[in-house]
Amino acid sequence: MGNRFSESILITGSTGMVGSSLVRELTQAGYKNLKLTNSRDADLRIQSDVKLLIERTKPTTAILVAAKVGGVLANSSMPGTFAVENLLIQTLILNELIKSRVEKIIFVGSSCVYPKNAPLPLEPKSLLTGPLEESNKWYATAKLSMMMALDGANKEFGIKTVTLMPTNLYGPGDSFDVHLGHLIPSLIHKCHAAKVTRSASFSVWGTGRAYREVLYVDDLARAIATVLENDDFVGTLNVGSGDERSIIEIAESIRDAVGFIGEIEFDSSKPDGVLRKPLNSKPLRELGWESQIDLKAGLRFTYNWYLDALKFGKVREN
Ligand SMILES: NC(=O)c1ccc[n+]([C@@H]2O[C@H](COP(=O)([O-])OP(=O)(O)OC[C@H]3O[C@@H](n4cnc5c(N)ncnc54)[C@H](OP(=O)(O)O)[C@@H]3O)[C@@H](O)[C@H]2O)c1
């Protein structure tokens, strides 16, 4: 590779929560030739769009962030869409990147790919050793297929390939859909609504006793930058903060960040989901990465962003 900062780096999904954070991170780090794309300029489910994108951008490195993303309910109510769209979005571009002789590919997977009975903390050696969680197995299988395809592309074509498996993310630019979104943004939305309507409480699914490891999106962006700058690592890495909190603690921290003075009701008629699924992220830390934003600060940044987005009508609910 030539000068790292002037090489052509394609970032798909550059307008989403992770993509926007990554663009900020790499721009600040001095990268000058980022090629950004989202579904409006190239629909990655359509082969001709993908072909044109790669011909136009000629990347030496591709960071594949784009995906059809959603929470547990979205995944389980649209399993076909989540499987097929993700398979298309990943595979069509991988095919074109191989043809264009790209040098390096970083793919953003997800920690939901782990078998439900894998030993804790979760490590990549447990991948593909057992049945997946029922609720999102279609999406997870698509992510695993890409991980394997990248491994094959490395072995056959010598492309440097890295798959990252991040834990639950949150941050500016998230989707705040109460029903279809992820845990933290949905709870921020509900808690804020309870505050403005002066309700006595807001409700949280389950007993609150399950634990979640959560990561502020800028920490993932720095993890991607770490892997981008490392010329040796090939394979799969977890990306987790190591900061596991009970849902009770997460809901209380959200209440503090929002400034809501009412109660939190835990609806034990709803499922808790997996009790714990901490990641072993030591191999990534050995490459020089550490998470830097704790839950309190991350929630404050996210809630401030949410308030601004509300003001300008920019809160996503998809
Ligand atoms: N959010 C989490 O908690 C979480 C956790 C673990 C892993 N991840 C992974 O992180 C990555 C990014 O997630 P995110 O939360 O940033 O998602 P997001 O905010 O929904 O962003 C998705 C991005 O993908 C693009 N995209 C979607 N469909 C596309 C298509 N057909 N053609 C081209 N672009 C398309 C979107 O473009 P438009 O804006 O034009 O639609 C958007 O830029 C995904 O791979 C996801 O699996 C997320």
The ligand as a MOL file (V3000), in Angstrom:
LIG
                    3D

  0  0  0     0  0            999 V3000
M  V30 BEGIN CTAB
M  V30 COUNTS 48 52 0 0 0
M  V30 BEGIN ATOM
M  V30 1 N -26.6330 -0.8710 15.8940 0
M  V30 2 C -26.1170 -1.8570 16.6270 0
M  V30 3 O -26.4050 -2.0300 17.8330 0
M  V30 4 C -25.1500 -2.8430 15.9870 0
M  V30 5 C -24.5680 -3.8200 16.7840 0
M  V30 6 C -23.6600 -4.7020 16.2170 0
M  V30 7 C -23.3480 -4.5850 14.8790 0
M  V30 8 N -23.9280 -3.6340 14.1170 0 CHG=1
M  V30 9 C -23.5540 -3.5670 12.6930 0
M  V30 10 O -23.0210 -2.2740 12.4170 0
M  V30 11 C -23.2960 -1.9320 11.0570 0
M  V30 12 C -23.9160 -0.5480 10.9890 0
M  V30 13 O -25.0800 -0.4990 11.7950 0
M  V30 14 P -25.8130 0.8820 12.1070 0
M  V30 15 O -26.3910 0.7390 13.4640 0
M  V30 16 O -24.9180 2.0390 11.7750 0 CHG=-1
M  V30 17 O -27.0050 0.8190 11.0540 0
M  V30 18 P -27.8210 2.0090 10.4230 0
M  V30 19 O -27.7090 3.2300 11.2700 0
M  V30 20 O -29.1730 1.4670 10.1280 0
M  V30 21 O -27.0720 2.3060 9.0520 0
M  V30 22 C -27.1220 1.4020 7.9930 0
M  V30 23 C -26.3880 1.9960 6.8120 0
M  V30 24 O -26.4420 1.0210 5.7650 0
M  V30 25 C -26.9520 1.6390 4.6000 0
M  V30 26 N -27.7600 0.6950 3.8300 0
M  V30 27 C -28.7990 -0.0690 4.2770 0
M  V30 28 N -29.3220 -0.7560 3.2470 0
M  V30 29 C -28.5910 -0.4350 2.1460 0
M  V30 30 C -28.6580 -0.7910 0.7800 0
M  V30 31 N -29.5890 -1.6480 0.3180 0
M  V30 32 N -27.7640 -0.2420 -0.0820 0
M  V30 33 C -26.8290 0.6340 0.3720 0
M  V30 34 N -26.7070 1.0160 1.6430 0
M  V30 35 C -27.5900 0.4960 2.5140 0
M  V30 36 C -27.8440 2.7800 5.0940 0
M  V30 37 O -27.9960 3.7220 4.0700 0
M  V30 38 P -29.2920 4.7160 4.0500 0
M  V30 39 O -29.0600 5.6690 5.1720 0
M  V30 40 O -29.2660 5.3360 2.7320 0
M  V30 41 O -30.4770 3.8160 4.2800 0
M  V30 42 C -27.0260 3.2790 6.2800 0
M  V30 43 O -26.0210 4.1620 5.8190 0
M  V30 44 C -24.1880 -3.0350 10.4970 0
M  V30 45 O -23.4080 -3.9100 9.7470 0
M  V30 46 C -24.7080 -3.7290 11.7430 0
M  V30 47 O -25.0000 -5.0780 11.4940 0
M  V30 48 C -24.8130 -2.7400 14.6430 0
M  V30 END ATOM
M  V30 BEGIN BOND
M  V30 1 1 1 2
M  V30 2 2 2 3
M  V30 3 1 2 4
M  V30 4 1 4 5
M  V30 5 2 4 48
M  V30 6 2 5 6
M  V30 7 1 6 7
M  V30 8 2 7 8
M  V30 9 1 8 9
M  V30 10 1 8 48
M  V30 11 1 9 10
M  V30 12 1 9 46
M  V30 13 1 10 11
M  V30 14 1 11 12
M  V30 15 1 11 44
M  V30 16 1 12 13
M  V30 17 1 13 14
M  V30 18 2 14 15
M  V30 19 1 14 16
M  V30 20 1 14 17
M  V30 21 1 17 18
M  V30 22 2 18 19
M  V30 23 1 18 20
M  V30 24 1 18 21
M  V30 25 1 21 22
M  V30 26 1 22 23
M  V30 27 1 23 24
M  V30 28 1 23 42
M  V30 29 1 24 25
M  V30 30 1 25 26
M  V30 31 1 25 36
M  V30 32 1 26 27
M  V30 33 1 26 35
M  V30 34 2 27 28
M  V30 35 1 28 29
M  V30 36 1 29 30
M  V30 37 2 29 35
M  V30 38 1 30 31
M  V30 39 2 30 32
M  V30 40 1 32 33
M  V30 41 2 33 34
M  V30 42 1 34 35
M  V30 43 1 36 37
M  V30 44 1 36 42
M  V30 45 1 37 38
M  V30 46 2 38 39
M  V30 47 1 38 40
M  V30 48 1 38 41
M  V30 49 1 42 43
M  V30 50 1 44 45
M  V30 51 1 44 46
M  V30 52 1 46 47
M  V30 END BOND
M  V30 END CTAB
M  END
